[in-house]
Amino acid sequence: MEDDSAHLLDPQEAAAARRKEGWGGLVKYEYRRMLALAVMLPLTQQASGINTVIYYSSMVFLRAGLSSPILGSILVGAINLGFTAGAATLMDRWGRKPLLQASFGGMAASLALVGAAIFLPTGPVVQGVLTVALMLLYVAAFAIGCGPIPWVVLSEILPSRIKGPAASLATAAGWLGNLLVTLSFDSLLGRLGLGGAYMLYAALNAGAAWYVTARLPETKMKSLE
């Protein structure tokens, strides 16, 4: 696109259009919305709580009463893979924004129901079956949108002038969120219990769904301009 449009500019303007701005460009007012999305999308991805399921899946399924927690971990990986492949085919049909909204909404509902199932006076067998089923539904909701789409959107909204530094900032934000979630989960379990921890993550996912609805533009089949 740069090459096609370069002939419309004089040589000095064409050179300026291709000039990389580096880290200093991140403070420019014109990039504020792009940078806000570059930081918030990875953070909301991690705040969804997905790594508490991936890293602690055996413990979660053991507490849910599953006799073979390793089987639960295998199911998590298989569902994550399958629904991520499905997202690759759907995002150009349905759009990035609707899939992200459905993803965060589905995760919020799944975790809220997990918390309710743990708090309600159900028998251990019923509670275990509900918890496992809802956690697998949660993973499917993550994989269909929140997992792959933030990185696709970032590649589409970041201009080439700042793409390198902005992508680095987005990656750092994602790993920072990963670290905070991982370090805090044991403490949340101790203070809130498993049901309370998942209720908290349900609220965070509901907030992420609102943020996507309010702030994210649809990028399907659109140029950066």
Number of C-alpha atoms within 10 A of each C-alpha: 6 10 9 7 10 15 10 10 12 9 11 8 12 16 11 12 15 13 12 16 15 13 15 10 16 19 10 9 9 10 15 12 12 17 23 12 22 26 19 19 25 25 21 23 24 25 24 29 26 23 17 21 18 14 12 16 21 19 17 21 23 17 15 21 18 19 12 11 18 15 13 21 20 13 15 21 13 15 19 21 15 13 18 22 14 14 21 14 10 15 20 12 11 12 15 24 22 14 20 26 20 17 26 29 21 23 30 27 21 24 28 22 20 26 22 17 20 23 14 10 9 12 10 13 12 13 20 22 16 18 26 21 13 20 23 22 19 28 27 24 27 28 23 27 27 30 24 19 23 22 16 13 20 22 15 17 20 19 16 17 18 19 21 15 17 24 18 13 17 23 17 15 20 21 14 15 19 20 13 12 19 18 12 11 17 16 12 16 14 11 11 14 16 20 19 21 21 26 22 20 20 27 18 19 27 19 18 26 22 15 16 20 15 9 11 17 13 14 17 15 10 9 9 11 5
